[in-house]
């Protein structure tokens, strides 16, 4: 169709609509972001509640509580005086004093070698506790050994009559077992270092108890004073000879020679009955299982 030069050209543009779904705006993104943020805050809160101690929870609660605001008088004072936040107020420095006091810093004291004093005190306390435990164990072992000896004397007919001639007690030195003379029942022949059959039986019974424990032993011989109360020169050699004769019997009964720490003769210098040194009971053989210093493990 012919168009004149003065008539404008009309262009018609046709737009075809697609069949897909269009967007419905971006509001849902904002809602989703708020939801994710809320969930993160929730899980963070749960984690904090699980990892904090009761004291920390209380401190946090006090921080957000209005009652934690401490007031101090300012301005003109009196009824109309204003209030301000004190040092422990909710907005003072972001934390409460209860949190600051929750875990006070231990004093860092050191000795001249640079070792912590607290650590040294702990090591010392541990060592003392171990020594006390070992000492108690030794005490119990002594008591058990004494009971075992008494029971052996009661159960064996040949020893039952001799049980009165054995004295057992615990001294600062250790467990002491004494074989003492009685009227008509001596342990050695008169003025002789050789023990009689009665003393040999008792010494073998004592050897069984000694072998139950690892402690070293001392053996000492004692004599009584003469009727005049004097000490004869021969008493020293006599008491030492009786102690050595007792050592030989104990060794023959199975006591290790290395466990015998000392053998001595004391004459009548240490009477059992100090008020009457002439009594037969002062003539005796004294065997002591020594208290040993506890051997501590390495590192203490």
Residue pairs with C-beta under 8 A, 6 or more apart in sequence:
3 9
49 57
52 60
53 102
55 98
55 99
55 102
56 99
56 102
58 98
59 95
59 96
59 98
59 99
59 102
62 68
62 96
62 98
63 90
63 95
63 96
64 90
65 90
66 90
68 88
68 89
68 90
68 96
69 85
69 89
69 90
70 85
70 86
70 87
70 88
70 89
71 83
71 84
71 85
71 86
72 83
72 84
72 86
73 81
73 83
74 81
74 82
74 83
74 84
75 81
75 82
85 91
85 92
86 92
87 93
88 96
88 97
106 118
107 118
108 116
109 116
109 117
109 118
110 116
110 117
111 117
111 120
123 300
126 300
127 296
127 300
130 294
130 296
130 297
130 300
131 294
131 296
134 294
135 291
135 294
138 215
138 291
138 292
138 294
139 170
141 213
142 170
142 174
142 175
142 213
142 289
143 170
145 175
145 209
145 212
145 213
145 289
146 168
146 170
146 175
146 209
148 209
148 212
149 166
149 168
149 177
149 205
149 206
149 208
149 209
150 163
150 168
152 159
152 205
152 208
152 209
153 159
153 160
153 162
153 163
153 166
153 205
154 160
154 163
156 205
158 201
159 201
159 202
159 205
162 185
162 198
162 201
162 202
164 182
165 179
165 180
165 181
165 182
165 185
165 187
165 198
165 202
166 177
166 178
166 179
166 180
166 202
166 206
167 176
167 177
167 178
167 180
168 175
168 176
168 177
168 178
169 176
170 176
171 288
172 291
173 218
173 288
173 290
173 291
174 215
174 288
174 289
174 290
174 291
175 215
175 288
175 289
176 286
176 287
176 288
176 289
177 206
177 209
177 286
177 287
177 288
177 289
178 272
178 284
178 285
178 286
178 287
179 187
179 199
179 202
179 203
179 206
179 284
179 285
179 287
180 187
180 272
180 280
180 281
180 283
180 284
181 187
181 224
181 280
181 281
181 283
181 284
182 280
182 281
183 280
185 198
186 196
186 280
186 283
187 195
187 196
187 198
187 199
187 202
187 283
187 284
187 285
188 194
188 195
188 196
188 199
188 242
188 283
189 196
191 234
191 238
193 238
193 241
193 242
193 244
193 245
194 245
195 203
195 242
195 245
195 246
195 249
199 246
199 249
199 285
200 249
203 246
203 249
203 250
203 253
203 285
204 249
204 253
206 250
206 287
207 249
207 250
207 253
207 254
207 255
208 253
210 217
210 250
210 255
210 259
210 287
210 289
211 254
211 255
213 289
214 259
214 292
215 259
215 289
215 290
215 291
215 292
216 259
216 260
216 261
216 289
216 290
216 292
217 250
217 255
217 259
217 260
217 261
217 287
217 288
217 289
217 290
218 260
218 261
218 262
218 263
218 264
218 287
218 288
218 290
219 243
219 244
219 246
219 247
219 250
219 260
219 262
219 263
219 264
219 285
219 286
219 287
220 239
220 243
220 262
220 263
220 264
220 265
220 266
220 285
220 286
220 288
221 238
221 239
221 240
221 241
221 242
221 243
221 246
221 264
221 265
221 266
221 284
221 285
221 286
222 239
222 266
222 267
222 268
222 270
222 271
222 272
222 282
222 283
222 284
222 285
222 286
223 235
223 238
223 239
223 267
223 268
223 282
223 283
224 268
224 271
224 277
224 278
224 279
224 280
224 281
224 282
224 283
225 231
225 268
225 271
225 277
225 278
225 282
226 232
226 278
227 278
229 277
229 278
231 267
231 268
231 269
235 265
235 267
235 268
236 265
236 267
237 265
238 265
238 267
239 265
239 266
239 267
240 263
240 264
240 265
241 265
242 265
242 285
243 263
243 264
243 265
243 285
244 263
246 285
246 287
247 260
247 263
250 260
250 287
251 257
251 260
261 290
268 277
268 282
271 277
271 279
271 282
272 279
272 281
272 282
272 284
273 279
273 281
273 282
